[in-house]
Amino acid sequence: MSFVDASAALGLNLEQDSRGLAVCDWDGDGDADFWLSNRTAPRLQLLQNQGGGRSVSVMLQGKPEMGSPRDAAGARVVVTCGEEELSRTVHLGDGFVSQSSRWLSFGLGEREMSRCRVFWPGGKVEEFAGLNEGGRFILVQGTGQAKEERRKGKSLEASEVVLPDAEDSSRVWLSRPRQLAGDLGLPRRAVFVNLWSRWCAPCLAELEEFGQADDLPIVLINVDGDEGGTEEELNRILKNQGFGGETMRASNELVSAFNEVILDSVYRHLTLPVPSTFLLDDAGQVRAIYKGPVSSGMLRADLARISRDQGEQKMASVPFSGLWSAGLFETDPIAVASAYQEGGYFEDAKAYLEKYLEKDLGEGEARMRRLADLYLKIGLLERGQGRHEAALSHFQKVVQSFPGDPGGRILLALTLAELGRDDEARQEVADLRMARPDDVNFMNLEAQVYEISGDDARAAAGYRKVLQSNRRYVPAIHALASLLATSRRDTVRNGPEALVLARFLMGAPGATREFDFILTMADALAETGDMAGALAELQKARDLIAGYGDQSERSAVAARTAAYEAGNAFRRGK
């Protein structure tokens, strides 16, 4: 068997060092477009398919209660056209650090579509009606009827990437200014800082040109160190070259600071060459880097550029035409922070959100809604790390930003209770229940506040009241089962009832992957005297968190293991 590179057939024989590939219908015309991420410039490319033709697109929504995840990962769609079947599968993470769209598109050509079936992950097969050629449809598990959605998309103007020829010197206009580290004694005005050496022939030639450019603000910094000659020798060289401007000798800190700017900005930078020149603005920020000799004409043009609008300055930082992607994609800061959190990087998650708060978040109600979401996530991060005072401050900001958000009010009440401020917590609950007395979420919150404050009897009564209103309300089922199995109060514990609730809980879709549910099942078994069964459940919990569980989860398993092996049921609190 032999292979041939056929990438040119699709227009993919690119010079760029491409890594990630995501497939989607970006322009909404029914065919596949490709987004490429590159290790080198341009960092992002859209290959927009202009083929057209007849097609149909579908998006699946699974139902956990029917055995499928909501994103329908693993589901297969089969579209029948006469005697031919076209098949597509929903994938999550289908390339190198890439995720393609979950919309599945079927090119029909001249064929007529007669049937559409979905093979759901839980094993069920469902046929859907209501699809037609050219449409875009949502297929919700269990409905059997396709729901049409209006096609959405945007088209971008095509441009050809023409990379510049390699040269011995280079100019890098930065897409965003870089701040130098430390106080380096440099002027606080727009100025060119040139690093030079007396043994460097290109440096001396460049100095001669600088000597003829009296209008340019240039500071020469000699990098020869202590063995670079006396001041008189250096001044004689500068005089011979015709330069009469400002001069300095470089310190290690200064050279390191400029080198760090290049390392942060230029791919595969190895060493700081001489000559090197840096354009600083009046705030002392680096705006451009020149590696190797640079002409005075280029310096004049760039000095004028720093006073122009940001859009023009950003376009000057790339050597080819194109668009900046910031306006094309909306970053979900909560999702990014959650990814940090999942990896155990809690401080990075918090820092990312705090930085995001500095952005322009819009105006009016949309801005207040976004602020509330950001404060809520930061509060949850703080609360998860046991920093309840900091969490409380953020939950209060949620309520101030968006008073109608019940999630913020609920977390505010819980955190007040965790801080021992029971009266304030109960007042928050009372205010919520007054507005919606039959809301099971607020009824459950009242029971949670009692539980946090140590009143297990009232908490148990509160959870039972919730279940009288909604016997399938999972948070109350879980909380009551755990309380009945682990309370320190003999009058509250009830092993048999806890076991019934725990078994009902474990019958819910996805329950076998819920760490807290498995612990509650183990606690209920132990409370009824079945230590062997309890230890078997603990092993399931241990297997579930192997490789990614945090310290609190490992500690919870260890504490129960010690109790069960000693023949004792687990008890919460002190």
N, C-alpha and C positions, 0 to 999 in steps of 0.2 A: 504494500500500500504506500502511496506517495501523496504529498500534499503540495498545494500551490498557494501563494499569497494572492487572494482574489479581492483584497480590500478596495482596489481601484474601481471595481464594479459598482460599489455603493458610495464612492467618493470618500472613502475612509483612509486613503493612503496619505496621511497627513505627516508633516514634518514634526509636529508637536509630540512631546512625550506624554501621551494620554494615559490616564489611569482608570478613572471612574466613568461608567456609562449608565445613564438612566433613560428609559424609554417612556415617552408619554405622547399624548396628542396635544401638543402645546398650542397649536393654532385652531384646534377644534374642528378640523375638516375631516376627521374620521380615519386618518392614517397615522403611522408612527413617526414621531420626530425624536431625535437623539440629542440629549445633553451630554457633553463630554467635559470632564474636569482634567486639567493638564498639570503636570509637575512644573512645567515651564510656561511662559506666556504664549498665547493668552490663557489665563487660568480657567476660563469657562468658555465653551463654544456651543452654539445651537446649530445643529444640522437639520434644517427644516425641510421636510418631505413635501414636494410639490406635485406628487403623483396623482392625487385625487382619486376618483373611482368610487364605486359603490361599497358601502360598509355598514356595519352596525356595531355599537359599543355598549357594554354592560358593566355595571358595578354591583358586586354582591354584598349583602348585609346578612350575616348569620345571626342566629339566636342561641345564646348559651343554654337556655332551657330546652332547646331541641338538639343539643349535642354539638353545636358548631360555635367557634369563636366569632365575635362580632365582625372582625375583619375578614372572615371567611378564608383564612389562610389554609391552603391545601385543597380548596374546592376546585372542581373542574367543570367547565362549561362546554357542552357539546352542541354545536349548531348544525342542523341537518339541512343539506341542500340537495334535494333529489336523492341519489344513491350515495352521495359524498357527505362525509362528516368532518367538520372543522372543530378542533379542540384547543382550548386555552386553560391554563391553570393559574390560580392566584398564588404568587410567591411573595415572601417578605425577605428583603435583603437578597437581591439576585445578582450582585456584582461586587467588585472591590469597593468597599465603603460607599455603596450606592443602593438606592431604593427606587425602582421604577414605579410608575403610576399603577394603582390597583384597577384602573379601568382596563377592561379586556376588549380589544378591537378585532373584528373579523372582517377581512377583505372578501367581498362576495363576487367581485367581477361581474360576469353575466349570469351568475347562478341566482336562483330564487330560493329564499329561506323558507322552510316549511315547518321547522320544529326547533325548540330550544329547551335543553334539559340541563339541570345542575346536579352534579354529584357532590353532595355536601360531605364535609369531613366526618360527621357522625355516622355515615353510611347510607343516609336516605337519598333517594333520587326524586327530584321534583321537576315537573314540566311547567314552563311559563308561557302564558299567552299574552298577546298585546304588543309584540315586537314588530317593527317594520323596518325596511331598508332605509338607511340614512339617519336613523334615530339614535338616541343615547338614553339608556334605560337603567333604572335601579331595580334590582331583583332582591326582594326581601324574603327570607326563608319563611315558608309556611303560608305565603299569600297566593302563590301560583299566578299572579298577575303582575306584569311589568309596569313600572311607573316611569313615564317619560320625563326626562330632564332636558331643559334647553341647553343646546351646545354653547359652550363658552370657550373662548380662546383669544389669543393675541398673536399678531404676526410682527416679526422684527425685520427691519431693513437689512438685506444681505450686504456684507462687505468682505473683501478679499484680504486675507492676512498676508502681508508682504513683510517679511522679516528683514531688518537691516543687515548689511554685510558686516562681518567681524572686523574690528579695528584694534589698533594697539592702545588707544585711549577710549574712554567712555564717559558719557554724561548721564547721570541718573537724577531726573527730577522726581522728588518723592510725592506719592499720592496723598500723603498726610505728613505734616511736619513732625520731626523727631526732636525730643528734648535731650540736650547733653546732660550727662550726670555730673553733679558737683559744680562748685564755683571755680571756674578755670581762669578768671581774670581777663576774659575777653570783652571787647567793647559791646555795649548794649545798644547797638544800632545795626542797620542793614550793612553787612560787610562780608567780604570774601576772605577766608582764612586759608592760606597756602602753606603746606608743609613741604620743605625743601631740604636738600643736603648739598654741601659744597663739592662733593665728589660726583654729583649727578649731572651729566652733560645736558639732558633734556630740561633739568631744573634751571640751569644757567641760561639756556636759550629762552626759556619762558620768562625768567626775570628780566631779560632785556626787553621783551615785548611789554611786560608790566611797567617797566620804567618809562615807556612812551605813552602810557595810558594814565595820565594824571587825574582823569575824571573818575576813575574807579577806586572805591574804598577797599583797599587790600591790606591785610596784615600778614606779613611773612613770619613764619615760625620755623626756626632751624631745628632739625631733629638729630643732629650729630652727637648730642650729649656732651659730657665733660671733655671728651677728646676731639671735639670738633673745632678746635682752634680758639684763639682769643677773640675778644670783642673787636679789637682793632683789625684782625685778619678778616673776620666776617664783614665788618663795615667796608673794608677795602674791596671785597668781592662785590658787595652790593653797589658801591660807588662805580666800580668798573662797568657794571651792567646797567647803570643809569637809574637805579631804584633809590628813591629818597623817602619812602613812606614808613609806616610803623613796622617794627620788628620785635620779635620775642624769641626766647629759647624755649623749647618744648620740655615739659615735665612728663614723667611717666604717666601721671593721672590724665594729662591732656591727650596724649597719644592713645591711651586706652579708651578714653571717652569717645574720640572720633572713630576708633576701630569698632567699638560696640555699635555705633550708629550704622556703620556699613554692614556689620554682621546681622543686624536686625532688618536690613533693607535689601541687601544684595545676595542673591542665591549663589552658593558655593564660593563665597569670598574666603580667601586664604590668608593673605597678609596685606598690610597697609602699604601701598606702593608710594614712591616719591617720583615725580611730584604728585601730590593730591591736593585738591582744593575743595572747600566747603562754602556754600552760600548760607549765611545766617540772616534771619530777619531781625527786626528791632526788638523782638521778644527773646532773642538768643536761641531760637529753634533752627535746626538744620532744614533747609528747603531743597538743596540740590547738592549732589556729590559729583566731583569730576576726578576720575582716576586716570592719571597720565596728564600730559600737556593739554592746555586748553587755550583757545584764542581769546583775546580781549573782546572781539566782536560778540562771541557767544556769551561772555560774562555780562556785557552791556544789555543784551536782549533779555537775559534771565533776571537781571536786577530790576528791569522794568516790569517783568511778569509778576513779581511777588505782590504788587499792588492791585492786580487784576482779580476778577471774580473767581471763586473757588472752582467753578465748572471748567474754566479754561485751564486753570492750574492742574487740575486732575488729568485732563486730556493730554497735557504736556508730559505726563509721567509715563505714557506708553508710546512706543514707536510705530503704532499702526492704528487704523481707524477701528471704531467699535463703540459699545455702550458699557456703562458701569452697571453691574448687576444689582446694586442696592435698590433700585426702583422696580426690579422685576420680581423679587421674592420677598415675602414678608416673614421675617424671623419670628418664631414662636419662642419667646424667652422662657416661658414656663417649661416647655419641652426640653430646651437646652439645659436648664437648671436641673430638671428631673434626671437627665442623662448623667450629669455630674454626680447627683445624689446617689443614683443607682451604683455608680462606681466607688462610692465611699468618699467622694471629694466634697464634703459638706461646705467647707469654707469657700471653695471655688464656686460652688453653686450660689452661695449667698453673695459673693463678690460680683459675680456676673449679673445678678439681678439688681444689685445696688448701682452698678455701672449703667445698666439699662434704664434706670430711673432718671438718669441725666439726659436721655434722649428727648426729642420732641414727640410727645405722645398724643398730639392732636388737640382738639378743643371739645368743649361741651361734655355731654353725657358719655360719649365714647372714651374721652380722656379719663374721666373719673372711674369708668368701668375698668379700664386697663390699669390704672393706679391701684384700684382695689385688688385686682388679681395678683399684681406684683407684691403688694404688701402682704396679702394672704399667704403666698408661697414662702416669702421670707419668714413670716411668723411660724409657719409649719416647720421650716428648717430649724429655727431656733428652739421651738418646742421639742422637736425630735432629739435635740442635743441636750435637753434638760435646762435650757436657759429660758425659764418661764417669764421673767421680768421683761426681757427683750422681746419675747414672743407677744406678751400682752401689749406692749407698745405698738407693735405692728398690727395686731388685730384691732386696736382702737383706731388706727389710721384707716383700716378697711371700712369700719363703720362710719368714720367721718367722710371718707371719699364717696362711699356708696351705701347710704343708710338702709336701702332696701335689700341689701344682700344678706339673706338669712345665714349663709355659711360663715360670714364674719361674726355675726352675733352669737352663733352657736359656739364657735371656737373661743370667743371672748369669755363666755360664761364658763366653759370648761377650764380655761386657764386661770380665771379668778378662783375657781374651786381648788385647783392644784396649788395655788399660792396661799390657800387657807383663808381666803376672803369670801367666806361662805355666804354672808348676807348679800354682798354685791352680786355674787353668782346667782343666787336665788331670785334676786330682783330682776336680773336680765331675763331669766327663764319666765318669770311672772309676766313681764312686759310682752314677751313673745307669745305666750299662751293666751294672753288677753286678746291679742289681735286674731289668733287662729287657735281657739281652744281645742279643736278636734284634730289638729295636725299631729300625726304620730311621731314625726321627727322631733317636735317640741316636747311631746309627752316622754319620748325616750331620753331627751336631753335632761329633763327634770330628774329622771331616775339615775342618769349618769352623775349628775351633780351630787345627789345623795350618796352614791357609791364612792365617789372621790373623797367626800367629806367623812367617810367611815360609817355612815348610817346604813348598814347592809339590809336591815329589815325594811326600811322605807324604799330602798333601791329595788329590792326583790318585788315588793308590792307594786312599784311603779312599772317595772318591766312586765309583770303579769297584766297590768292594766293596758299596756301597749298591745300585748298579744290578744287581749279580748277584742280590741279594735281591729287588729290585723294579725291573724295567727301565723302568717308567713313572713313577718317583718324580721329579716335575718339579723340585723344588729341587736334587737332585743332578745331573740332566741339565743344568740351567742353569749351575750352579756349575762343573761339569767342562768344559762347552763354553767358558765364559769363560776358565777357567784355561788350557786347551790353546791358546786363541787369543792370549792376552795375557801369559802368564808371561814373565819375563825370563830364565828358565833354558832354554837350548837343548834340554836333555835332557827337558824336560817338554812343550814346545810340540809340537803335532801338528795342523797346519792341516786336513788332510783329515778327521780324526776329529772335530775341533771343528765342521766344516761339516755333517757328517752329524748330529751331535747338535743343532745349531742348527736345521737344517731340520725335524727331528722335533719340536723344541720349538715352532716356528712353526706346526705343524699342529694344535696344541691349540686348543680353543675359546677365543676371546677373546684369543689370543696377539697378534694384530695391534694390540691396544690396550694392550699391555704395553711400556712404554718400555724397561725393562732387557732384555727379550727381543730387541727390535729392535736395540739396541746390540750385543748378543752376536752376532746374525746379521751385523751389519756387521763386527765384529772378525774373525769366522771367514772371511768373504769376503776381507778385507784380508790375512789371514795366508796365504791360498792364492794371493794375487797379483791378485785381481779387485778392483782399486781402483774401477773404475766402478760395479760392483755394490755395493761398500761405501758409496760416496758416495750412491747411490740410496737405500740403507737409512737413511743418516743423514738424508736429506731427509724420510723418513717419520717419523723420530723428531722432527725439528724441527717438522713439521706437527702432530704429536700434542700437543706441549707449548705450541704457540702460544697465547698469551693467559693461560695459567695455570701453566706450568712454573716451578719454583723455580730459584734461581741455580745450585745444584749440577747440575741437569739441563742447563741451558744451558752450563755449563762443560764437562761431559762431552762434549757435542756439539762444542763449539769445539775441544777438545783433539784429538779424532779427526779433525775436518775438516782441521786443520793437518797432522796426520801423513799422512793419506791423500793430500792434494793434493801433498805432498812425495814421494809414492811409497813411504811407509813404513807398516808395520803399527803398530798401537797397542800400547804396552807399559804395564802397570800399575805402580804404585809408583814408587820412586826407583831 
